[in-house]
C-alpha cells in the first residue's frame, strides 16, 4: 500500500523556524517587533533604533545607540566600485536588479554562518539605502552625494537622493515607512534569504536572494502594481464599474488580500493615519491617487470584505512614496532597503542553530520508463 503524503503548496500553515524577531497577531490585527507594538514604535522610535531592536531583541542604551548610529553612518559611505557600477548600469537595468548586483559585489569571496556578525548586518542595511539614493540621483543626472554624520538614516537617504531638495516632513514620513516595512515574519523574501543563508552562503548573497524574491507583484512589487492600478482607473467615479468588471473577470485587485491577514492589515491602518496628517500638503496628482484609493477601499468593503479580503499596506504606500518624491519604479526598492533590517536579523538568528533547508517534493510522473534510442522513436 502506498503511504499517503500531504503536499502543502506554498508551505501554508507550516512552521519552518523559531524566531523572536517579529510577531504577526492575526486575531487582533497587530504587528510586534521583538515584543514592541509597531504603532508605538512608529510614534516614538526611529528606524535606526528599530534596526538595533530587531538584531538584539531589546532596545539600546544611550551610549550603545550612539555607537550603533555612528556605525550606520560610516557604513553608508560608498566605495568607488559601487559608484562606477551605478553609473554603468543605472539606465539599462531595473533598480532591484542593480541592487542585487551592488550587494553581491560586497559579498564576493565571503562565506557566512557567524551569528555575531552584526557589522555585516549594519553594513548591508546602510549600503542598501545609499545604493538606492545614489541610483535615483545618478539616473536623474546628479552626482554622488556622500552621507552626512549629523543626519539620520532617513534624512541621509533623502539628501543623497535629492541633494537637499526635500521637506522636513519628508524625513518623518520616510522614517515611518522604513519602520513599517522593516519586518513581517517569514515572508517569501525572508524565506529566500534563510534558504541561502542555511547553506552558509554569506549574508550579502543571502540578501541578494531575498531581493530577487521581492521582485514579484505578489510580494514586494505589489506597491508599484497598486500605483499603476490607480493611474489606470484615473477617476474615483470610475472605481465602482472598474471593480465590478475586474472581479467578474476574476482578476486580482492590487492592494487587497494577504496570505496571513484575514482582517484589515494593521500596517495599512498606521499608513492611513500618517496620510491623514498630510492631506493638505498633497499635490494634485498625489491627491487624485488618494481619492481613487479611498474609493477602492470604500467599494472594497462592499465587494471584497464579505469574502474576507481586506486592504493591505500596498494599497496606501504609493501615496506616501510619491509625497516624498520617490520615482514609481523604486517603490519596491525602498521596500527592500527597509526589509533588509529584518532579513539580516533573521539570518543572524537562524545561524545560531543553523540547519540546511532541504524540503522534499512528491514525484507525480511516470516511472520506471525504458529508454528508447533516437533511431527507434520515429519522425513524428
C-alpha positions as CSV (number, residue, x, y, z in Angstrom):
1,X,0.0,0.0,0.0
2,X,1.3,3.4,-1.0
3,X,1.8,5.7,2.0
4,X,-0.4,8.8,1.8
5,X,1.7,12.0,1.6
6,X,0.3,15.5,2.0
7,X,1.7,18.4,-0.1
8,X,1.2,21.8,1.4
9,X,1.5,24.2,-1.5
10,X,3.2,27.4,-0.6
11,X,4.1,25.9,2.8
12,X,0.9,27.4,4.1
13,X,0.5,26.7,7.8
14,X,4.0,25.2,8.1
15,X,6.4,26.5,10.7
16,X,9.9,26.4,9.4
17,X,11.8,28.1,12.2
18,X,11.5,29.7,15.6
19,X,12.0,33.4,15.8
20,X,12.0,36.3,18.3
21,X,12.2,39.0,15.5
22,X,8.5,39.7,14.9
23,X,5.0,38.5,15.8
24,X,2.1,38.8,13.5
25,X,-1.1,38.9,15.6
26,X,-3.7,37.9,13.1
27,X,-6.6,37.7,15.6
28,X,-6.2,41.2,17.0
29,X,-4.7,42.9,13.9
30,X,-1.4,43.9,15.3
31,X,2.3,43.5,14.5
32,X,5.1,43.4,17.1
33,X,8.8,43.8,16.6
34,X,10.6,41.8,19.4
35,X,7.5,42.3,21.5
36,X,7.0,46.0,20.8
37,X,3.8,47.1,19.1
38,X,4.5,48.6,15.6
39,X,2.2,51.5,16.3
40,X,4.2,52.5,19.4
41,X,7.5,52.2,17.5
42,X,6.2,54.4,14.6
43,X,5.1,57.0,17.1
44,X,8.2,57.1,19.4
45,X,11.1,55.3,17.8
46,X,13.4,55.7,14.7
47,X,14.4,53.3,12.0
48,X,18.0,53.1,13.5
49,X,16.6,52.1,16.9
50,X,14.3,49.5,15.2
51,X,17.3,48.1,13.4
52,X,19.0,47.6,16.8
53,X,15.9,46.1,18.3
54,X,15.4,43.5,15.5
55,X,19.1,42.4,15.8
56,X,19.4,42.4,19.6
57,X,15.8,41.8,20.6
58,X,16.0,44.7,23.0
59,X,16.1,48.5,23.0
60,X,19.5,50.1,23.2
61,X,21.0,52.0,26.0
62,X,22.0,55.6,25.2
63,X,25.7,55.1,24.7
64,X,25.4,51.9,22.7
65,X,22.8,53.5,20.5
66,X,25.1,56.4,19.8
67,X,27.8,53.9,18.8
68,X,25.3,52.0,16.7
69,X,24.3,55.1,14.8
70,X,27.9,56.0,14.1
71,X,28.5,52.6,12.7
72,X,25.5,53.1,10.4
73,X,26.8,56.5,9.2
74,X,30.3,55.1,8.4
75,X,28.8,52.1,6.6
76,X,26.7,54.4,4.4
77,X,29.8,55.6,2.5
78,X,30.0,54.0,-0.9
79,X,33.2,52.6,-2.5
80,X,34.3,53.7,-6.0
81,X,33.4,50.3,-7.4
82,X,29.8,50.8,-6.4
83,X,29.6,54.3,-7.8
84,X,31.1,53.2,-11.0
85,X,28.6,50.3,-11.3
86,X,25.7,52.6,-10.7
87,X,26.9,55.0,-13.4
88,X,27.3,52.0,-15.8
89,X,24.0,50.2,-15.1
90,X,21.5,52.7,-13.7
91,X,19.8,53.5,-17.0
92,X,19.9,50.0,-18.5
93,X,18.7,47.6,-15.7
94,X,15.8,47.9,-13.3
95,X,16.5,49.2,-9.8
96,X,16.1,45.9,-8.0
97,X,18.4,44.1,-10.4
98,X,21.0,46.8,-9.8
99,X,20.6,46.4,-6.0
100,X,21.4,42.7,-6.4
101,X,24.5,43.5,-8.5
102,X,25.7,46.0,-5.9
103,X,25.1,44.0,-2.8
104,X,26.6,40.9,-4.5
105,X,29.8,42.8,-5.1
106,X,30.1,43.3,-1.3
107,X,29.7,39.5,-0.8
108,X,32.4,38.5,-3.2
109,X,34.8,35.9,-1.7
110,X,32.8,35.7,1.6
111,X,31.2,32.8,3.5
112,X,28.7,33.1,6.3
113,X,27.4,31.4,9.4
114,X,28.5,33.7,12.2
115,X,25.5,34.8,14.3
116,X,27.7,37.5,15.9
117,X,28.3,39.3,12.6
118,X,26.3,42.4,13.5
119,X,28.7,44.6,11.5
120,X,27.8,42.9,8.2
121,X,24.1,43.3,9.0
122,X,24.5,47.0,9.7
123,X,26.7,47.4,6.6
124,X,24.0,45.8,4.4
125,X,21.2,48.0,5.6
126,X,23.4,51.1,5.4
127,X,24.6,50.3,1.9
128,X,21.2,49.4,0.6
129,X,19.9,52.9,1.5
130,X,22.9,54.6,-0.1
131,X,22.7,52.4,-3.2
132,X,19.1,53.3,-3.8
133,X,19.5,57.0,-3.2
134,X,22.6,57.1,-5.4
135,X,20.8,55.2,-8.2
136,X,17.9,57.7,-8.2
137,X,20.4,60.6,-8.1
138,X,22.5,59.4,-11.0
139,X,19.5,58.4,-13.1
140,X,18.3,61.9,-12.8
141,X,21.7,63.3,-13.9
142,X,23.2,64.2,-10.5
143,X,26.5,63.2,-8.8
144,X,27.1,61.0,-5.8
145,X,26.3,62.8,-2.5
146,X,28.2,61.4,0.4
147,X,26.3,60.7,3.7
148,X,26.5,63.3,6.5
149,X,27.4,62.3,10.0
150,X,24.9,64.7,11.5
151,X,21.9,63.2,9.6
152,X,19.6,60.3,10.5
153,X,19.4,57.3,8.2
154,X,16.2,58.6,6.7
155,X,17.5,62.1,6.1
156,X,20.7,60.8,4.6
157,X,18.6,58.8,2.1
158,X,16.7,61.9,1.0
159,X,19.7,64.1,1.0
160,X,21.7,61.6,-1.1
161,X,18.8,61.2,-3.4
162,X,17.8,64.9,-3.8
163,X,20.8,66.9,-2.9
164,X,19.0,68.8,-0.1
165,X,15.7,69.3,-2.1
166,X,13.2,67.9,0.4
167,X,11.0,69.0,3.3
168,X,11.4,68.2,7.0
169,X,8.1,66.3,6.9
170,X,9.5,64.0,4.2
171,X,12.1,62.8,6.7
172,X,9.4,61.9,9.2
173,X,7.3,60.1,6.5
174,X,10.3,58.2,5.2
175,X,11.4,57.1,8.7
176,X,7.9,55.9,9.4
177,X,7.8,53.9,6.1
178,X,11.1,52.3,6.9
179,X,9.9,51.2,10.3
180,X,6.6,49.8,9.0
181,X,8.3,47.7,6.3
182,X,11.3,46.6,8.5
183,X,10.0,43.0,9.1
184,X,6.9,40.8,8.7
185,X,7.8,37.3,9.8
186,X,8.8,34.6,7.3
187,X,7.6,36.3,4.1
188,X,8.7,34.9,0.7
189,X,11.8,37.1,0.6
190,X,12.8,36.4,4.2
191,X,12.4,32.7,3.5
192,X,14.6,33.0,0.4
193,X,17.2,34.7,2.5
194,X,17.1,31.9,5.1
195,X,17.4,29.2,2.4
196,X,20.5,30.8,1.0
197,X,21.9,31.5,4.5
198,X,21.3,27.9,5.6
199,X,23.9,26.8,3.1
200,X,26.3,29.1,4.9
201,X,26.5,31.4,2.0
202,X,27.4,34.9,3.1
203,X,24.9,37.4,4.4
204,X,25.3,39.7,1.3
205,X,24.5,36.9,-1.1
206,X,21.6,35.8,1.1
207,X,20.1,39.3,1.0
208,X,20.6,39.3,-2.8
209,X,18.4,36.1,-2.9
210,X,15.8,38.0,-0.8
211,X,15.8,40.9,-3.2
212,X,15.2,38.7,-6.2
213,X,12.2,37.0,-4.3
214,X,10.9,40.5,-3.6
215,X,10.6,41.4,-7.3
216,X,7.3,39.6,-7.9
217,X,4.0,41.5,-8.0
218,X,2.6,39.1,-5.4
219,X,5.2,40.3,-2.9
220,X,7.3,43.5,-2.9
221,X,6.2,44.5,-6.4
222,X,2.6,44.9,-5.2
223,X,3.0,48.6,-4.3
224,X,4.2,49.6,-7.8
225,X,1.3,47.5,-9.3
226,X,-1.1,49.2,-6.9
227,X,0.1,52.6,-8.0
228,X,-0.3,51.7,-11.7
229,X,-3.7,50.4,-11.0
230,X,-4.8,53.7,-9.5
231,X,-3.4,55.6,-12.5
232,X,-5.2,53.3,-14.9
233,X,-8.5,53.8,-13.2
234,X,-7.9,57.5,-13.5
235,X,-11.0,58.8,-11.7
236,X,-12.7,58.0,-8.4
237,X,-16.0,58.0,-10.1
238,X,-14.9,55.0,-12.3
239,X,-14.0,52.8,-9.4
240,X,-17.4,51.0,-8.9
241,X,-17.6,50.0,-12.6
242,X,-13.9,49.1,-12.7
243,X,-14.1,47.0,-9.6
244,X,-17.1,45.1,-10.8
245,X,-15.5,44.4,-14.1
246,X,-12.3,43.3,-12.6
247,X,-14.0,40.9,-10.2
248,X,-16.2,39.5,-12.9
249,X,-13.1,38.7,-14.9
250,X,-11.6,37.0,-11.8
251,X,-8.6,39.4,-11.9
252,X,-6.7,40.4,-8.8
253,X,-7.3,43.8,-7.2
254,X,-3.9,45.1,-6.1
255,X,-3.7,46.3,-2.6
256,X,-6.2,43.9,-1.2
257,X,-5.8,40.5,0.4
258,X,-3.0,38.9,2.3
259,X,-1.7,35.3,2.9
260,X,-1.6,35.9,6.6
261,X,-4.2,38.6,7.4
262,X,-7.9,37.8,7.0
263,X,-8.7,41.2,8.6
264,X,-7.6,44.7,7.8
265,X,-3.8,44.8,7.6
266,X,-2.6,46.7,10.8
267,X,0.2,48.3,8.9
268,X,-2.4,49.8,6.5
269,X,-4.2,51.3,9.5
270,X,-1.0,53.1,10.6
271,X,-0.3,54.2,7.0
272,X,-3.8,55.8,6.7
273,X,-3.2,57.7,10.0
274,X,0.1,59.1,8.6
275,X,-1.6,60.0,5.3
276,X,-4.4,61.9,7.2
277,X,-1.8,64.2,8.8
278,X,-0.6,65.4,5.3
279,X,-3.8,65.6,3.2
280,X,-3.5,69.3,2.8
281,X,0.1,69.0,1.6
282,X,-0.5,66.7,-1.3
283,X,-0.1,68.0,-4.9
284,X,-2.8,67.4,-7.4
285,X,-1.6,64.1,-8.8
286,X,-1.0,62.5,-5.4
287,X,-4.4,63.8,-4.2
288,X,-6.0,62.1,-7.2
289,X,-4.3,58.8,-6.4
290,X,-5.5,59.2,-2.8
291,X,-9.1,59.8,-3.9
292,X,-9.1,56.8,-6.2
293,X,-7.5,54.7,-3.4
294,X,-10.1,55.9,-0.9
295,X,-12.9,54.9,-3.3
296,X,-11.3,51.5,-3.8
297,X,-11.3,51.0,-0.1
298,X,-14.9,52.1,0.3
299,X,-16.2,49.9,-2.5
300,X,-13.9,47.1,-1.4
301,X,-15.9,47.0,1.8
302,X,-19.0,46.1,-0.2
303,X,-17.5,43.6,-2.7
304,X,-14.4,42.2,-1.1
305,X,-14.8,42.4,2.7
306,X,-17.6,39.7,2.7
307,X,-15.1,37.4,1.1
308,X,-12.6,38.0,3.8
309,X,-10.4,40.2,1.6
310,X,-9.3,43.5,3.1
311,X,-6.8,46.3,2.2
312,X,-3.2,45.6,2.8
313,X,-0.3,48.1,3.1
314,X,0.4,48.2,-0.6
315,X,-2.9,50.0,-1.2
316,X,-1.7,53.0,0.7
317,X,2.1,53.1,0.5
318,X,2.2,54.6,-3.1
319,X,0.6,57.8,-1.8
320,X,3.4,58.4,0.7
321,X,6.1,57.2,-1.7
322,X,5.0,59.9,-4.2
323,X,4.7,62.5,-1.5
324,X,8.4,62.2,-0.7
325,X,9.3,62.3,-4.4
326,X,10.2,58.6,-4.8
327,X,10.0,57.6,-8.5
328,X,7.4,54.9,-9.1
329,X,9.9,52.3,-10.3
330,X,11.7,52.5,-7.0
331,X,8.8,51.7,-4.7
332,X,9.8,48.0,-4.3
333,X,13.5,49.0,-3.9
334,X,12.6,51.1,-0.9
335,X,10.7,48.2,0.5
336,X,13.9,46.2,0.0
337,X,16.0,48.8,1.8
338,X,13.7,48.7,4.8
339,X,13.2,45.0,4.9
340,X,16.9,44.4,4.8
341,X,16.8,45.1,8.5
342,X,14.5,42.2,9.1
343,X,16.3,39.9,6.6
344,X,19.6,40.4,8.3
345,X,18.1,40.0,11.8
346,X,16.5,36.7,10.7
347,X,19.8,35.5,9.2
348,X,21.8,36.1,12.3
349,X,19.1,34.4,14.4
350,X,18.9,31.4,12.1
351,X,22.7,30.9,12.2
352,X,22.6,30.4,16.0
353,X,21.2,26.9,15.3
354,X,21.7,26.5,11.5
355,X,20.3,23.6,9.6
356,X,20.4,23.3,5.8
357,X,16.9,23.9,4.5
358,X,16.1,21.0,2.2
359,X,12.4,20.1,1.8
360,X,11.0,17.2,-0.2
361,X,8.9,17.0,-3.3
362,X,6.2,14.4,-4.2
363,X,7.0,12.9,-7.6
364,X,3.9,12.5,-9.7
365,X,5.4,11.5,-13.0
366,X,5.7,8.0,-14.6
367,X,8.4,5.5,-13.6
368,X,10.2,3.5,-14.4
369,X,10.4,4.3,-18.1
370,X,12.5,2.4,-20.6
371,X,14.9,4.4,-22.7
372,X,14.3,4.2,-26.5
373,X,17.2,5.1,-28.9
374,X,16.6,8.1,-31.1
375,X,16.5,6.0,-34.3
376,X,13.6,3.9,-33.0
377,X,11.4,6.8,-31.9
378,X,10.1,7.7,-35.4
379,X,9.9,11.1,-37.1
380,X,6.6,12.5,-35.6
